[in-house]
Amino acid sequence: MLRFRQRCHSETTLSFIYKNRGQLSAEAEEISQGGQSVKRRTTVKLLLSGALGSAFLGASGWGQAKAMALGNSDNWSRALASYVALQKYFYKQDGSHLYLEQYPVQSGDNTYSYEWPFSQAHIATLDLSNIPGITGRQFARDLADRAQGQEHYWNTTGATGVAGYDSYPRPPYGNGGDKFYDDNEWVGLEKIQLYLMTGDRASLDRAKQIFQLVISGWDTDASHPAPGGVFWTQASWSHDRNTVSNMPGAEIGLRLYQITHDSSYLDWARKMYDWTNTNLLAPNGLYWDHIDLSGNIEKTQWSYNQGVPVGVNTLFYQITGDRSYLQKAENIASAALAFYGSDNLYKQPAPFNAIFFKNLLLLHSVNHNQSYVQAMQTYADTVWSKYRDAATGLFRFDSTKPTTQMIDQAAMTQIYAVLCWPPSRYGVLY
């Protein structure tokens, strides 16, 4: 099977597209489902035609990522161009299967990225692999490479005595670091998505291990303000309990219950859900960030802290049939879209927005509200036109800084990749 290659001396993506343009063109109709216009479908077909295929073939290797940007309405070409730039500028060609944190590299930078950015590159590759047909299957080798890199963060020990992913690679690539529960939850959700896509039992088993780590982080001290909740990190410098360490944990628990029917997963998910709603749900219907051990609440309302509760309520509705959960999911989605409006969303970090939108698409899999897809497409279109350097294919959201963050590149790759999916595939998202 032909697969996406990671080095210039291997078969390039462009020649892959050219040689397989007939089959890819046939699959373009499936990719273009989900509200894409006739113009967009035509663009996909033209992209794969002999003339444009020849033009692409002439643009050799990774250095010509910008050649894939023909047709700004084509999410597939955008996803591929974004990924090509991700691999060219951030992927370490040293056999480690790891990435840089940012580009250009700055004085004092670590050799490799932290776990949170790496997890988002891993998820970007997974999302690309779920594009229908041979278009997605070409990323199988890359996805296996990400899985190898992911395990460089795995640590069988920890502050709670439970295994999990450290914040930085372990020896020989680094000295590890404190475990963050939210970092581990994103990997757990990635593993569950992979299981739902492929039936891979090893991924399901790893998600179960991660869930055990998460519940080991539950606050058991009844003397604390707002006792309960999963802490954000095992690091000694923080004792915050966050929306982002509890709601994604609940989402993992609900997914595991759907798969295994083990009621302990549902019970823990409800504990995390109830604690967050009691302590961090604001009067405007959206979620604050965290509460510390002095009882102080940090009231920033990040986009991913709204998206994950949308997904959690959607899963509760699927499990229980109680329509009040569906109503809560829809209310949070509506309140968040109104809150972020046409401008505030671009002030949110791109990886937060990727998580936000993907949870809205999980809700779409139940209520089929096309406005969620339209909002995601509008965001994707605006970022492509305003925050992307066409010469490099890199996204830079802060013009005052000279670098692109790897996690931003990965997040936008996720967004364009998922916008290629037919709506029938939204149900595996988180």
C-alpha positions in Angstrom: 0.0 0.0 0.0 1.3 3.5 -0.9 1.6 5.7 2.2 2.6 9.2 3.0 6.3 9.5 3.3 8.3 11.7 5.7 11.5 12.3 3.8 12.2 14.1 0.5 14.1 11.1 -0.9 11.1 8.9 -0.5 8.0 9.1 -2.7 6.6 12.6 -2.3 3.1 13.4 -1.4 2.7 15.3 -4.6 3.7 12.3 -6.8 1.4 10.1 -4.6 -1.5 12.4 -5.5 -0.6 12.4 -9.1 -0.2 8.7 -9.5 -3.5 8.0 -7.6 -5.5 10.9 -9.0 -8.2 8.7 -10.5 -9.0 6.9 -7.3 -8.7 10.1 -5.2 -11.0 11.9 -7.6 -13.7 9.2 -7.1 -13.3 9.6 -3.4 -13.5 13.4 -3.5 -17.3 13.3 -3.6 -17.3 11.5 -0.2 -14.8 13.9 1.3 -16.8 16.9 0.1 -20.0 15.9 2.1 -21.0 17.9 5.1 -22.0 21.2 3.6 -19.2 21.8 1.0 -20.4 23.7 -2.0 -20.4 22.5 -5.6 -17.6 25.0 -6.2 -15.5 23.1 -3.5 -16.3 19.8 -5.0 -15.2 21.1 -8.4 -12.0 22.4 -6.8 -11.2 19.0 -5.4 -11.7 17.4 -8.8 -9.6 20.0 -10.6 -6.9 19.5 -8.0 -6.7 15.9 -9.0 -6.9 16.5 -12.7 -4.0 15.8 -15.1 -3.1 19.5 -15.6 -2.9 20.4 -11.9 -1.5 17.0 -11.0 1.4 17.7 -13.4 1.9 21.1 -11.8 2.0 19.5 -8.4 4.4 16.8 -9.6 6.7 19.5 -10.7 6.8 21.0 -7.2 9.1 18.6 -5.6 9.4 17.6 -2.0 8.5 19.1 1.4 9.8 22.5 0.5 6.9 23.1 -1.9 4.1 22.8 0.7 2.7 26.1 -0.6 1.9 24.4 -3.9 -0.8 22.5 -2.1 -2.6 25.7 -1.2 -4.3 26.1 -4.6 -8.0 26.6 -4.0 -8.5 28.2 -0.6 -11.9 26.5 -0.2 -10.4 23.1 -0.4 -10.0 21.8 3.1 -8.2 18.7 1.9 -5.4 20.7 0.2 -5.2 22.9 3.3 -5.0 19.9 5.6 -2.2 18.4 3.5 -0.3 21.6 3.1 -0.5 22.3 6.8 0.8 18.8 7.6 3.6 19.1 5.1 4.7 22.3 6.8 4.4 20.6 10.2 6.7 17.8 9.1 9.2 20.0 7.3 9.8 22.5 10.0 9.1 20.7 13.3 9.7 16.9 12.8 13.1 15.9 14.1 15.1 13.9 11.5 17.2 12.1 14.2 15.3 8.9 14.6 13.5 10.0 17.8 10.0 10.2 16.2 9.7 13.5 18.1 9.1 17.2 17.3 10.5 20.7 18.0 8.4 23.0 20.2 8.7 26.0 17.9 10.3 27.2 14.7 12.7 28.9 14.2 14.5 27.3 17.1 15.4 30.0 19.7 18.3 30.1 22.1 17.6 28.0 25.2 14.9 25.9 23.5 14.7 22.2 24.5 15.7 19.6 22.0 12.2 18.3 21.8 8.6 19.4 22.4 6.6 18.9 25.6 3.9 16.2 25.8 1.0 18.6 25.2 2.2 19.8 21.8 3.3 16.3 20.8 -0.1 14.9 21.6 -1.7 17.4 19.2 0.6 16.5 16.4 -0.3 12.9 17.1 -4.0 13.7 17.0 -3.5 15.7 13.8 -2.1 12.6 12.1 -5.0 10.5 13.5 -7.5 13.0 12.1 -5.9 12.9 8.7 -6.0 9.1 8.7 -9.8 9.2 9.1 -10.3 11.1 5.8 -12.2 8.5 3.7 -10.5 6.1 1.4 -6.9 6.0 0.2 -6.6 9.7 1.1 -6.7 8.8 4.8 -5.0 5.4 4.5 -1.8 7.1 3.2 -1.2 8.4 6.7 -1.0 4.9 8.3 2.8 4.9 8.4 2.9 8.4 9.9 0.4 7.4 12.6 2.5 4.4 13.6 5.5 6.8 13.8 3.6 9.1 16.2 2.7 6.1 18.3 6.4 5.4 18.7 7.2 9.0 19.6 4.3 9.1 22.1 5.8 6.3 24.2 9.0 8.2 24.8 6.9 10.2 27.4 5.6 7.1 29.2 6.7 6.7 32.8 5.7 3.6 34.9 6.1 5.6 38.1 4.7 8.8 39.4 3.6 10.8 42.4 0.4 8.7 42.8 2.1 5.4 42.0 0.2 5.1 38.7 1.8 5.1 35.3 1.2 7.8 32.7 2.8 10.2 30.3 5.4 12.7 31.6 5.4 16.3 30.4 8.8 15.8 28.6 10.4 12.8 27.0 12.1 10.2 29.2 15.7 9.0 28.8 17.5 8.8 26.5 15.7 11.7 24.9 15.2 13.8 28.0 14.7 13.5 31.8 10.9 13.3 31.9 8.9 15.8 33.9 5.8 16.2 36.1 2.7 14.5 34.9 -0.2 16.7 33.9 -3.6 15.1 34.1 -5.0 17.0 31.2 -2.0 16.1 29.0 -2.7 12.5 29.7 -6.5 12.9 29.0 -5.8 14.2 25.5 -3.8 11.1 24.8 -6.5 9.0 26.4 -9.1 10.5 24.1 -6.9 10.0 21.1 -6.5 6.3 22.0 -10.3 6.0 22.3 -10.8 7.7 18.9 -8.3 5.3 17.4 -10.1 2.3 18.9 -13.5 3.6 17.6 -12.0 4.0 14.2 -10.1 0.7 14.0 -11.0 -1.6 16.9 -7.3 -1.5 18.1 -7.4 -3.2 21.5 -4.0 -1.9 22.6 -5.3 1.6 22.3 -8.3 0.8 24.4 -6.1 -0.8 27.1 -3.9 2.3 27.2 -7.0 4.6 27.5 -8.0 2.5 30.5 -4.5 2.9 32.1 -4.7 6.6 31.6 -8.1 6.8 33.2 -6.6 5.1 36.3 -4.0 7.8 36.4 -6.7 10.5 36.2 -8.8 9.1 39.1 -5.6 8.8 41.2 -5.5 12.6 40.9 -8.8 13.1 42.6 -8.7 15.4 45.7 -9.6 13.4 48.8 -9.0 16.1 51.4 -12.4 17.1 52.8 -10.9 20.2 54.4 -10.1 21.8 51.1 -12.4 24.5 49.7 -14.7 22.8 47.1 -13.3 19.3 48.1 -13.0 16.8 45.3 -12.1 17.3 41.6 -9.0 16.1 39.7 -5.9 18.2 40.2 -4.3 19.8 37.1 -0.8 18.4 37.7 1.3 16.3 40.0 3.8 19.2 40.1 4.4 20.7 43.6 4.0 24.3 42.4 0.3 23.9 41.5 -2.7 22.6 43.5 -5.3 23.8 41.1 -8.3 21.8 40.1 -9.4 22.7 36.6 -12.3 22.3 34.2 -9.7 20.9 31.8 -8.6 18.2 34.2 -12.1 17.1 35.1 -14.3 17.4 32.0 -11.9 15.5 29.7 -11.6 12.9 32.4 -15.4 12.6 32.4 -15.4 12.3 28.6 -12.9 9.4 28.8 -15.0 7.7 31.5 -18.2 8.0 29.4 -16.5 6.6 26.3 -15.1 3.7 28.3 -18.5 3.0 29.7 -20.0 3.0 26.2 -17.4 0.5 25.1 -17.2 -1.8 28.2 -20.5 -1.2 30.1 -18.4 -1.1 33.3 -20.5 1.1 35.6 -17.4 2.3 37.5 -16.5 4.4 34.5 -19.9 6.0 34.5 -19.8 6.7 38.2 -16.4 8.4 38.0 -17.5 10.4 35.0 -20.6 11.7 36.9 -18.4 12.6 39.9 -16.1 14.7 37.7 -19.0 16.2 35.8 -21.0 17.1 39.0 -17.9 18.6 40.7 -17.1 20.9 37.7 -20.7 22.0 37.4 -20.9 22.8 41.1 -17.7 24.7 41.3 -16.7 26.1 37.9 -19.9 26.7 36.0 -20.4 30.5 35.6 -23.7 32.4 35.6 -23.4 33.0 31.8 -23.6 29.2 31.3 -19.9 28.8 30.4 -17.1 27.4 32.5 -14.3 29.2 34.4 -10.8 27.8 34.4 -9.9 26.6 37.9 -10.1 26.8 41.6 -7.1 26.8 43.9 -6.7 25.5 47.5 -7.6 28.9 48.9 -10.9 28.8 47.2 -10.0 31.5 44.6 -11.5 31.0 41.2 -9.6 31.9 38.0 -12.5 33.1 35.8 -11.0 33.0 32.3 -13.3 31.2 29.9 -11.2 29.3 27.5 -12.8 27.8 24.4 -11.8 24.3 25.1 -13.4 24.5 28.5 -16.7 25.0 26.8 -16.2 22.5 24.0 -15.5 19.5 26.2 -18.6 20.0 28.4 -20.6 20.0 25.1 -19.1 16.6 24.3 -19.7 15.3 27.8 -23.3 16.2 27.8 -23.7 14.7 24.4 -22.3 11.4 25.6 -24.5 11.5 28.7 -27.5 11.9 26.4 -26.4 9.0 24.3 -26.0 6.8 27.3 -29.1 7.8 29.3 -31.6 9.0 26.7 -32.3 11.9 29.0 -32.9 14.9 26.7 -32.0 17.4 29.4 -28.3 16.5 28.7 -28.9 17.2 25.0 -30.4 20.5 25.9 -27.4 21.4 28.1 -25.0 20.5 25.3 -26.9 22.8 22.9 -27.2 25.6 25.4 -23.4 25.6 26.1 -22.7 25.5 22.3 -25.0 28.4 21.7 -23.7 30.4 24.6 -20.1 29.8 23.6 -20.6 30.7 19.9 -22.3 33.9 21.0 -19.6 34.7 23.6 -16.7 34.3 21.3 -18.5 36.0 18.4 -16.7 37.0 15.2 -13.6 38.3 16.9 -12.9 36.8 20.3 -12.5 33.3 18.9 -9.3 34.4 17.2 -7.9 35.5 20.6 -8.2 31.9 21.8 -5.2 29.5 21.2 -5.7 27.4 18.1 -5.5 24.1 19.9 -8.2 25.2 22.3 -10.4 26.0 19.3 -9.7 22.7 17.6 -10.9 20.9 20.8 -13.9 23.3 21.0 -15.0 22.7 17.4 -14.5 19.0 17.4 -16.8 18.6 20.4 -19.4 20.7 18.6 -19.2 18.2 15.7 -19.8 15.4 18.2 -23.0 17.2 19.1 -23.7 17.6 15.4 -23.6 13.8 15.1 -26.7 13.8 17.3 -28.7 16.9 16.4 -27.3 17.6 12.9 -27.1 21.3 13.5 -25.1 22.6 10.5 -24.3 25.9 12.2 -21.5 24.2 14.1 -19.8 23.1 10.9 -20.4 26.5 9.4 -18.7 28.2 12.4 -15.8 25.9 12.2 -15.4 26.5 8.4 -15.6 30.3 8.9 -12.8 30.1 11.5 -10.7 27.8 9.2 -11.2 30.2 6.3 -10.2 33.2 8.3 -7.1 31.7 9.8 -6.0 30.5 6.4 -6.3 34.0 4.9 -5.0 36.1 7.8 -2.6 34.0 9.9 -0.8 31.8 7.4 2.5 32.6 5.7 2.0 31.3 2.2 5.7 31.1 1.6 6.3 28.5 4.4 2.8 27.2 5.1 3.2 28.1 8.8 0.6 29.7 11.0 1.6 32.6 13.2 -1.1 34.0 15.5 1.1 36.5 17.4 2.8 38.9 15.0 5.0 40.3 17.8 6.8 37.0 18.1 9.3 35.6 15.5 8.2 31.9 15.9 5.4 29.5 15.0 4.4 27.1 17.7 4.3 23.5 16.7 1.0 23.0 18.6 -0.7 25.8 16.5 0.4 24.1 13.3 -0.9 20.8 14.5 -4.2 22.3 15.7 -4.9 23.8 12.3 -4.0 20.6 10.6 -6.6 18.9 12.8 -9.3 21.5 11.9 -8.8 21.2 8.1 -8.6 17.4 8.3 -11.8 17.0 10.2 -13.6 19.4 7.9 -12.8 16.8 5.2 -14.7 14.1 7.0 -18.3 13.2 6.0 -20.7 13.9 9.0 -21.2 10.2 9.5 -17.7 10.1 11.0 -18.2 12.9 13.6 -19.4 10.4 16.2 -15.8 9.3 17.0 -14.7 12.8 18.1 -14.2 14.2 21.6 
